[in-house]
């Protein structure tokens, strides 16, 4: 989510989001969707999620994700566990 928020808001992506621990070996489909629903998620998922083998709907949802986005943007600081050192400009 941090990677997508950074890209959406032209903020430098913290180097830590590219660590191997944030990539899944097996695909994850939101809501354990099966069949044609998976095809929809394969098409709709934002590239930052597809990169990590996570497939979700790109449709806006109401809920906590909006709160997280506002918090991230209001502080304009990545989580303390991330660093921009060595990240491409």
C-alpha positions as MATLAB code, in Angstrom:
seq = 'XXXXXXXXXXXXXXXXXXXXXXXXXXXXXXXXXXXXXXXXXXXXXXXXXXXXXXXXXXXXXXXXXXXXXXXXXXXXXXXXXXXXXXXXX';
ca = [
       0.000    0.000    0.000;
       2.863    2.388    0.753;
       4.271    1.878   -2.741;
       0.906    2.727   -4.338;
       0.341    5.772   -2.124;
       3.788    7.084   -2.988;
       3.225    6.620   -6.717;
      -0.246    8.168   -6.568;
       1.048   11.240   -4.743;
       4.470   11.699   -6.399;
       6.318   10.919   -3.151;
       9.649    9.076   -3.226;
       9.016    5.413   -2.486;
      10.937    4.244    0.583;
      13.620    1.701   -0.248;
      12.264   -0.764    2.326;
       9.097   -1.527    0.367;
      11.205   -3.398   -2.173;
      12.548   -5.870    0.417;
      11.877   -9.516   -0.431;
       9.692   -9.949    2.655;
       6.998   -7.823    0.993;
       6.554  -10.158   -2.011;
       4.379  -13.270   -1.990;
       5.444  -16.542   -3.610;
       1.822  -17.662   -4.062;
      -0.858  -15.382   -5.430;
      -3.301  -13.877   -2.951;
      -6.787  -12.980   -4.189;
      -8.792  -10.597   -2.027;
     -11.796  -12.244   -0.420;
     -10.654  -15.730   -1.499;
     -12.495  -15.118   -4.761;
     -12.647  -18.020   -7.217;
     -13.380  -18.372  -10.936;
     -14.293  -15.321  -13.001;
     -13.875  -13.080   -9.986;
     -10.152  -13.819  -10.091;
      -9.976  -12.675  -13.691;
     -11.525   -9.360  -12.638;
      -8.962   -8.972   -9.858;
      -6.123   -9.841  -12.245;
      -7.271   -7.019  -14.525;
      -8.203   -4.442  -11.860;
      -5.329   -4.774   -9.407;
      -2.993   -1.791   -9.265;
       0.489   -2.558  -10.672;
       2.136   -2.047   -7.274;
       0.029   -4.893   -5.898;
       0.425   -7.161   -8.941;
       4.180   -6.778   -8.565;
       3.853   -8.433   -5.163;
       1.457  -11.173   -6.354;
      -1.482   -9.552   -4.515;
      -4.718   -9.163   -6.447;
      -7.345   -6.748   -5.181;
     -10.072   -4.596   -6.646;
      -8.914   -1.136   -7.621;
     -12.397    0.217   -6.973;
     -12.426    2.742   -4.123;
     -13.729    1.309   -0.910;
     -14.998    2.948    2.186;
     -13.210    2.013    5.325;
      -9.881    2.296    7.011;
      -7.743    2.525    3.855;
      -8.855    6.142    3.429;
      -7.827    6.853    7.011;
      -4.389    5.336    6.398;
      -3.965    7.399    3.252;
      -4.838   10.634    5.075;
      -2.465    9.766    7.919;
       0.402    8.998    5.539;
      -0.143   12.163    3.527;
      -0.645   14.403    6.556;
       2.697   13.395    8.065;
       4.452   13.209    4.677;
       6.792   10.764    6.375;
       7.180    7.059    5.665;
       6.997    4.616    8.563;
      10.094    4.713   10.757;
      11.153    1.252    9.576;
      11.786    2.561    6.039;
      14.659    4.613    4.735;
      15.251    6.460    1.498;
      19.001    6.060    1.657;
      20.234    4.671   -1.610;
      16.827    4.918   -3.250;
      16.792    6.158   -6.830;
      15.830    9.815   -7.148;
];
